[in-house]
């Protein structure tokens, strides 16, 4: 087995992020690693970014689980999961997810803690985002979950946090907040009165009106009472104590695609949260520094990239193969249902994101997404069409000028991967291809071929 052990790093610690544009199977990966650790150790987990827009999916004990706010660690018994301050919370949607979890498992398997300093993203934020989408191009690719406007409120210094909802004067605070957003939307014209703006909720997956101030406060008041028991006012002390105990396993879950980072995504098709493990310390009060984590893993679909949004990448992918991938592997966004674009694995993009994030290992998911006698195209470099190499830069105007140069690898029978018990059992074509990824991106330390908790192959023991 390979081992990235470093004695200077905190043992039994793994972070999961994305190597490309998201939708790579991070939820299933972190669920698998949580199960591996929980068999031998006490487990803590943290989710450090994103909100109700990010959909994670995993098959746990025969049940298909999809989460948006909840860390996957909550689904593991004898674990404690923390929603960190880098996230956004929509209280009603979070409570819906908790109820769905209870119905699936007869209760919430693990313990949930919410940092009281976590930012709220409410129907008001979703309404404003809806209105902004009408008047600007910034809404293209938006999930309508109030992510951009929620994070914007933090940078504009008028954010509301969980502790505000827990305070005795919460009604006054949120009444003032409603009036502020009422003025925001009214500024776009009489057709955009806040109470009448339609917003998206998780359940049912359809729009409802943001409602009057009274309706807004009533819904929040109901959620406030139910969410109280999960709130912690001392996450700093908890993190400090747990991180200093090398006998406790700790996993850290990123939510959105690394290549959606506001500075490293294809603007304006970006998210507002910081998606890279480089920023884990933001969510942990500098208790956990990314360079101290034993395994910083980036998840990628092994044989192709997927992308939901308005960005267009240079590609030569065979449309027939694209159609096979979309249909065979259910390539639709878990939050929006939008059909995902399919692209070749791009080494220049992977290297750019790795340099931005600083991860040190790969998780190769969808190892079964291959067919014998079918080529796996990989973009090894971009040129200007005249053979002159050009860098990947995250701007659509730059991408429009690039021509991809492709190297083809031999495919393998996807079902044969599912029979492998260890890396040595993989088809030779798989081994050849993974060795290429290791040389050009990072070592492959974990591989998956399905949503189930046992559908994986280990290159290291994560001790």
C-alpha positions in Angstrom: 0.0 0.0 0.0 1.1 3.6 -0.6 1.2 5.8 2.4 1.5 9.5 2.5 2.3 9.5 6.2 4.0 12.5 7.6 5.0 12.4 11.2 4.6 16.2 11.4 0.9 16.0 10.5 -2.1 15.2 12.7 -2.8 11.5 12.5 -6.2 10.0 11.6 -7.2 13.2 9.7 -8.6 13.4 6.1 -10.1 16.3 4.2 -12.2 15.9 1.0 -12.5 18.5 -1.7 -13.1 18.5 -5.4 -10.5 18.4 -8.2 -12.7 20.1 -10.8 -16.2 21.5 -11.1 -18.1 19.4 -8.5 -20.6 16.5 -8.7 -17.7 14.1 -8.4 -19.1 11.9 -5.6 -17.6 13.6 -2.5 -20.5 12.6 -0.4 -20.1 8.9 -1.0 -16.3 9.2 -0.6 -16.5 10.9 2.8 -19.2 8.4 3.9 -16.9 5.5 3.1 -14.0 7.0 4.9 -16.2 7.8 7.9 -17.3 4.2 8.0 -13.6 3.0 7.8 -12.6 5.2 10.7 -15.6 4.6 12.9 -15.0 0.9 13.0 -11.8 1.5 15.0 -12.0 5.1 16.4 -14.2 7.8 17.9 -15.1 10.0 14.9 -15.6 13.7 14.5 -16.5 15.3 11.2 -16.7 18.9 10.0 -18.3 20.5 7.0 -16.7 23.9 6.2 -18.4 25.4 3.1 -21.5 25.7 1.1 -25.2 25.5 2.0 -28.5 24.3 0.6 -27.2 24.3 -3.0 -24.7 21.5 -2.6 -26.2 18.0 -2.9 -24.2 15.1 -1.5 -25.3 11.5 -2.2 -24.3 8.2 -0.7 -25.8 4.7 -0.2 -25.6 4.0 3.5 -26.7 0.6 4.8 -28.9 0.1 1.7 -30.5 3.6 2.0 -29.9 6.3 -0.6 -29.1 9.5 1.3 -28.9 13.0 -0.2 -27.8 15.9 2.0 -27.6 19.6 1.3 -26.7 21.1 4.7 -26.0 18.1 6.8 -22.4 16.7 7.0 -22.3 13.1 5.9 -20.8 12.2 9.3 -24.3 12.6 10.8 -25.3 9.3 9.1 -22.6 7.4 11.0 -23.3 6.0 14.5 -21.0 7.1 17.3 -19.9 10.2 15.5 -20.1 13.9 16.1 -20.6 16.2 13.1 -20.1 20.0 13.1 -21.6 22.5 10.8 -18.8 25.1 10.7 -19.0 28.8 10.4 -17.9 28.7 6.7 -21.3 27.3 5.8 -24.7 28.9 5.2 -27.8 27.6 7.0 -31.4 27.9 5.9 -33.1 26.7 9.2 -36.2 25.3 7.7 -34.4 23.4 5.0 -31.9 22.0 7.5 -34.8 20.8 9.7 -36.3 19.1 6.7 -33.1 17.2 6.1 -33.0 16.1 9.8 -36.6 14.8 9.5 -35.7 12.9 6.3 -32.7 11.4 8.1 -34.9 10.3 11.0 -37.4 8.7 8.6 -34.6 6.8 6.9 -32.7 5.6 10.0 -35.3 5.8 12.7 -33.4 8.7 14.2 -30.2 10.7 13.5 -27.4 8.1 13.8 -24.7 10.6 14.9 -24.6 13.8 17.0 -25.0 17.1 15.2 -23.5 20.4 16.4 -24.0 23.8 14.7 -21.6 26.6 15.3 -23.6 29.6 16.6 -21.5 31.9 14.3 -22.7 30.2 11.1 -24.2 32.6 8.7 -27.9 32.3 7.9 -29.3 32.3 4.3 -33.0 32.9 4.5 -36.0 33.3 2.2 -35.1 37.0 2.1 -31.7 36.1 0.6 -33.3 33.7 -1.9 -35.9 36.3 -2.9 -33.2 39.0 -3.5 -31.1 36.4 -5.5 -34.2 35.7 -7.7 -34.7 39.4 -8.4 -31.0 40.0 -9.1 -31.1 37.1 -11.6 -33.6 38.9 -13.6 -31.6 42.1 -13.9 -28.0 40.7 -14.1 -26.0 38.0 -15.7 -24.6 36.9 -12.3 -27.6 34.6 -11.8 -26.6 32.3 -14.7 -26.0 28.9 -13.2 -27.5 29.9 -9.9 -29.4 27.3 -7.9 -31.7 29.9 -6.4 -30.8 28.9 -2.8 -29.6 32.3 -1.7 -25.9 31.3 -1.6 -24.4 34.4 -3.3 -26.7 36.8 -1.4 -26.1 35.0 1.9 -22.4 35.2 1.7 -22.6 38.8 0.3 -24.4 39.9 3.5 -21.4 38.8 5.4 -19.0 40.9 3.3 -21.5 43.8 3.4 -21.4 43.5 7.2 -25.1 43.0 7.8 -25.1 39.2 8.0 -27.4 37.4 10.5 -26.0 34.4 12.3 -27.4 31.4 14.1 -26.7 33.2 17.5 -28.9 36.1 16.3 -31.8 33.7 15.9 -31.2 32.2 19.4 -31.1 35.7 21.1 -33.9 37.0 23.2 -34.4 40.0 20.8 -34.5 37.9 17.7 -37.8 39.1 16.5 -36.6 42.7 16.4 -33.4 41.8 14.6 -35.2 39.7 12.0 -38.0 42.3 11.6 -35.4 44.9 10.8 -33.7 42.4 8.4 -37.0 41.8 6.6 -37.5 45.5 6.1 -34.0 45.9 4.7 -34.6 43.2 2.1 -38.0 44.6 1.4 -36.3 47.8 0.4 -33.7 46.0 -1.6 -36.3 44.2 -3.8 -38.6 47.2 -4.0 -35.8 49.2 -5.6 -36.2 47.0 -8.7 -39.8 48.1 -9.2 -43.3 47.5 -8.0 -43.4 44.0 -9.6 -40.7 42.9 -7.1 -42.4 43.3 -3.7 -40.6 41.0 -1.3 -43.7 39.2 0.0 -44.7 38.2 -3.6 -41.3 37.0 -4.8 -41.1 33.2 -5.4 -38.3 31.3 -3.7 -37.2 27.7 -3.9 -37.4 25.3 -0.9 -36.2 21.8 -0.4 -39.6 20.3 0.3 -41.6 20.3 -1.7 -39.1 21.0 -4.5 -41.1 23.9 -5.8 -41.4 27.6 -5.3 -43.3 29.5 -2.6 -43.8 33.2 -1.9 -41.3 34.8 0.5 -44.4 36.0 2.4 -45.2 38.9 4.6 -43.1 40.0 7.5 -45.4 38.2 9.9 -45.3 34.9 7.9 -41.5 35.2 7.6 -41.1 35.6 11.4 -43.6 32.9 12.1 -41.7 30.3 10.0 -38.4 31.4 11.6 -39.9 31.2 15.1 -41.1 27.6 14.5 -37.7 26.6 13.2 -35.9 28.4 16.0 -37.5 26.2 18.7 -36.7 23.0 16.9 -33.1 23.9 16.0 -32.0 25.1 19.5 -30.8 21.7 20.8 -28.2 21.5 18.0 -26.5 24.9 18.6 -23.1 25.2 20.3 -21.6 28.4 21.6 -18.1 26.9 22.1 -17.1 25.2 18.9 -13.6 26.6 19.4 -13.0 24.6 22.6 -14.5 21.5 21.2 -12.4 21.6 18.1 -9.2 22.4 20.1 -9.8 19.4 22.5 -10.6 17.0 19.7 -7.9 18.0 17.3 -5.3 17.7 20.0 -6.3 14.1 20.7 -4.5 11.9 18.1 -6.7 8.9 19.0 -9.8 10.6 17.6 -10.4 10.3 13.8 -11.3 13.6 12.1 -12.8 14.0 8.6 -13.4 17.4 6.9 -16.0 17.6 4.2 -15.9 20.2 1.4 -19.1 20.8 -0.4 -18.7 22.5 -3.8 -16.4 22.1 -6.7 -13.0 23.6 -6.3 -13.2 25.1 -9.8 -16.2 27.1 -8.6 -14.1 29.1 -6.2 -14.8 32.9 -6.7 -11.2 33.6 -7.7 -10.4 30.3 -9.5 -13.7 29.5 -11.2 -14.9 30.7 -14.6 -16.4 34.0 -13.6 -19.3 34.7 -13.3 -20.1 31.0 -13.2 -18.7 30.6 -9.7 -20.0 30.1 -6.2 -19.6 32.5 -3.3 -18.0 30.1 -0.7 -14.4 29.2 -0.5 -14.3 25.6 -1.8 -10.6 24.8 -1.4 -9.0 23.0 1.6 -6.6 25.9 1.8 -9.5 27.8 3.6 -10.4 25.1 6.2 -8.9 27.2 8.9 -11.5 29.9 8.3 -14.2 27.5 9.6 -12.1 26.3 12.6 -10.8 29.5 14.1 -7.3 28.4 13.0 -7.5 25.3 15.2 -7.1 23.2 12.1 -4.6 24.3 9.6 -4.8 22.6 6.2 -1.0 21.8 6.2 -1.5 19.8 9.4 -4.0 17.4 7.9 -2.6 13.9 7.1 -4.5 13.3 3.9 -5.8 16.2 1.8 -7.7 14.4 -0.9 -9.3 15.8 -4.1 -12.1 13.8 -5.7 -12.4 13.4 -9.4 -14.4 11.2 -11.8 -11.8 8.9 -13.2 -12.5 9.0 -16.9 -14.4 12.3 -17.5 -15.3 15.7 -16.0 -18.8 16.9 -15.5 -20.0 20.5 -15.3 -23.3 22.3 -14.5 -23.4 25.9 -15.5 -22.7 28.3 -18.3 -19.0 27.8 -18.7 -17.9 26.2 -21.9 -14.6 24.3 -22.0 -12.6 23.4 -25.1 -13.5 19.9 -26.0 -13.4 17.2 -28.7 -15.5 14.6 -26.8 -17.4 12.2 -29.0 -21.2 13.2 -28.5 -22.1 9.5 -28.6 -19.8 8.8 -25.6 -21.1 11.9 -23.9 -24.7 10.6 -24.2 -23.7 7.2 -22.9 -22.0 8.7 -19.8 -25.0 11.0 -19.1 -27.5 8.2 -19.3 -25.5 5.4 -17.7 -24.2 7.5 -14.7 -27.3 9.7 -14.1 -25.4 12.9 -14.8 -27.8 15.4 -13.4 -27.3 18.0 -10.7 -28.6 16.7 -7.3 -29.9 20.2 -6.3 -31.2 21.4 -9.6 -31.8 18.3 -11.8 -30.0 20.1 -14.6 -28.2 17.8 -17.2 -24.5 18.0 -16.7 -22.1 18.8 -19.5 -19.4 16.1 -20.0 -15.8 16.9 -20.8 -12.5 15.1 -21.1 -10.3 15.0 -18.0 -8.1 18.1 -18.3 -4.6 17.9 -16.9 -4.0 21.7 -17.2 -7.2 22.4 -15.2 -6.3 19.8 -12.7 -2.8 21.2 -12.2 -4.2 24.8 -11.9 -6.7 23.8 -9.2 -4.2 21.6 -7.3 -1.9 24.6 -7.1 -4.7 26.7 -5.8 -5.9 24.2 -3.2 -2.7 22.4 -2.1 -4.1 18.9 -1.8 -1.8 15.9 -1.9 -3.8 12.9 -3.1 -6.5 11.9 -5.4 -9.7 9.9 -5.0 -10.7 8.3 -8.4 -14.4 7.8 -8.4 -16.5 6.2 -11.1 -13.8 3.6 -11.9 -16.5 1.7 -13.6 -17.2 4.5 -16.1 -15.3 2.8 -19.0 -15.9 0.3 -21.8 -13.5 -2.2 -23.3 -12.2 -1.1 -26.8 -13.4 2.4 -26.1 -10.8 5.2 -25.8 -10.5 7.5 -22.8 -9.6 11.0 -24.1 -7.5 13.2 -21.9 -6.5 16.9 -22.5 -2.8 17.1 -21.9 -2.4 20.7 -23.0 -4.1 23.6 -24.6 -2.7 25.6 -27.6 -3.8 28.6 -29.6 -4.4 26.4 -32.7 -0.9 27.1 -34.1 0.8 24.6 -31.8 1.8 27.3 -29.3 1.0 26.1 -25.8 -1.3 28.3 -23.7 -2.2 28.2 -20.0 -5.6 27.4 -18.5 -6.9 30.6 -17.0 -10.4 30.7 -15.4 -12.0 33.2 -17.8 -14.5 32.4 -20.6 -12.8 34.8 -23.0 -9.5 32.9 -22.5 -11.1 29.5 -22.8 -12.8 30.5 -26.1 -9.3 30.8 -27.7 -7.9 27.5 -26.6 -7.7 24.3 -28.6 -7.4 21.0 -26.7 -4.6 18.5 -27.5 -5.8 15.0 -26.7 -4.1 11.8 -25.6 -6.2 8.6 -25.8 -5.9 5.8 -23.3 -7.2 2.3 -23.6 -10.5 1.7 -21.8 -11.4 -1.3 -19.7 -14.5 -3.3 -18.8 -16.2 -1.3 -16.0 -17.7 -4.3 -14.4 -14.3 -5.9 -13.9 -13.3 -3.1 -11.6 -16.1 -4.0 -9.3 -14.5 -7.4 -8.7 -11.2 -6.0 -7.6 -10.3 -6.3 -4.0 -7.1 -4.3 -4.1 -5.2 -2.1 -6.7 -3.3 -5.1 -8.0 -6.5 -6.8 -9.1 -7.5 -3.9 -11.4 -7.3 -4.4 -15.2 -4.0 -3.5 -16.6 -5.5 -0.6 -18.7 -6.8 0.8 -15.4 -3.4 0.6 -13.8 -1.8 2.3 -16.8 -4.2 5.1 -16.8 -4.1 5.7 -13.0 -0.3 5.7 -13.1 -0.6 8.6 -15.7 -2.8 10.5 -13.3 -0.3 10.1 -10.5 2.5 11.4 -12.6 0.6 14.4 -13.9 -1.7 15.3 -11.0 -1.2 13.5 -7.6 -1.0 10.0 -6.1 -4.2 8.0 -6.3 -4.9 6.9 -2.7 -8.6 5.8 -2.9 -10.9 4.6 -5.7 -14.7 4.0 -5.9 -16.9 2.2 -8.3 -20.4 2.7 -6.8 -22.4 4.5 -4.2 -22.3 1.8 -1.5 -20.1 2.0 1.5 -18.1 -1.1 0.4 -17.7 0.0 -3.2 -14.1 1.1 -2.9 -10.4 0.2 -3.3 -7.7 1.4 -0.9 -4.1 2.4 -1.8 -3.4 3.4 1.8 -4.8 2.6 5.3 -5.4 6.3 6.3 -3.8 5.6 9.7 
